[in-house]
Structures are given as structure tokens and as C-alpha cells.
Amino acid sequence: MADSYDAMNTNRVYRNKLSKEHILEETENCKGKQFDPRIADVMISLIKNDELNGDNAES
């Protein structure tokens, strides 16, 4: 899940990073399929509460 979030939240040579809304939508759509539902729920909560943002990570 963390790797998927990083891939969606990072600019790639083939596309720009996805919006927060798109990442939330993709996580919700893949919950129970690609992502463990319990982990996905934690990630969704972290994203919604802006507690998971590599751009603002402290060093």
C-alpha cells in the first residue's frame, strides 16, 4: 500500500502525480481487491487528515 501511494503521489516520466481526491478514489476502489481493507482504511484516514504527505515530511 505504501509503495502504491508513493507511485500515485509522485511525478513520473509518463504522468504527473495524481490529486489527493484521485488517490483516495483509487484506494477506495482497490480496497479488498489489491489492498487489504484494514490497511486501506488506515491509509484513507491518514490521507484525509493530511498526516501522510511526503512534500511536508520533516527531516
C-alpha positions as CSV (number, residue, x, y, z in Angstrom):
1,M,0.0,0.0,0.0
2,A,2.8,2.4,0.8
3,D,4.5,1.8,-2.5
4,S,1.3,2.3,-4.4
5,Y,0.6,5.6,-2.5
6,D,4.2,6.7,-3.4
7,A,3.7,5.8,-7.0
8,M,0.4,7.7,-7.2
9,N,1.7,10.7,-5.2
10,T,4.9,11.2,-7.3
11,N,5.5,12.7,-10.7
12,R,6.5,10.0,-13.2
13,V,8.1,10.4,-16.6
14,Y,4.8,9.2,-18.1
15,R,2.4,11.2,-16.0
16,N,2.1,13.8,-13.2
17,K,1.3,12.9,-9.7
18,L,-2.4,12.2,-9.0
19,S,-4.6,14.6,-7.0
20,K,-5.4,13.8,-3.4
21,E,-9.0,13.1,-4.5
22,H,-7.9,10.7,-7.2
23,I,-5.6,8.8,-4.8
24,L,-8.5,8.5,-2.3
25,E,-10.8,7.2,-5.0
26,E,-8.3,4.7,-6.3
27,T,-7.6,3.5,-2.8
28,E,-11.3,3.0,-2.1
29,N,-11.9,1.3,-5.4
30,C,-9.0,-1.2,-4.8
31,K,-9.9,-1.9,-1.2
32,G,-10.5,-5.6,-0.7
33,K,-9.0,-6.3,-4.2
34,Q,-5.5,-5.0,-4.5
35,F,-5.3,-3.6,-0.9
36,D,-6.1,-5.2,2.4
37,P,-9.3,-3.4,3.5
38,R,-7.9,-2.7,7.0
39,I,-4.7,-1.1,5.7
40,A,-6.6,0.8,3.0
41,D,-8.9,2.3,5.7
42,V,-5.8,3.5,7.7
43,M,-4.3,5.0,4.6
44,I,-7.5,6.7,3.7
45,S,-7.7,8.2,7.2
46,L,-4.1,9.4,7.0
47,I,-4.6,11.0,3.6
48,K,-7.8,12.7,4.6
49,N,-6.2,14.1,7.7
50,D,-3.1,15.3,5.8
51,E,-1.0,13.1,8.0
52,L,0.7,11.4,5.0
53,N,2.3,13.9,2.7
54,G,5.9,13.4,1.6
55,D,6.1,17.0,0.5
56,N,5.7,18.2,4.1
57,A,7.8,15.5,5.8
58,E,10.2,16.7,8.4
59,S,13.8,15.8,8.1
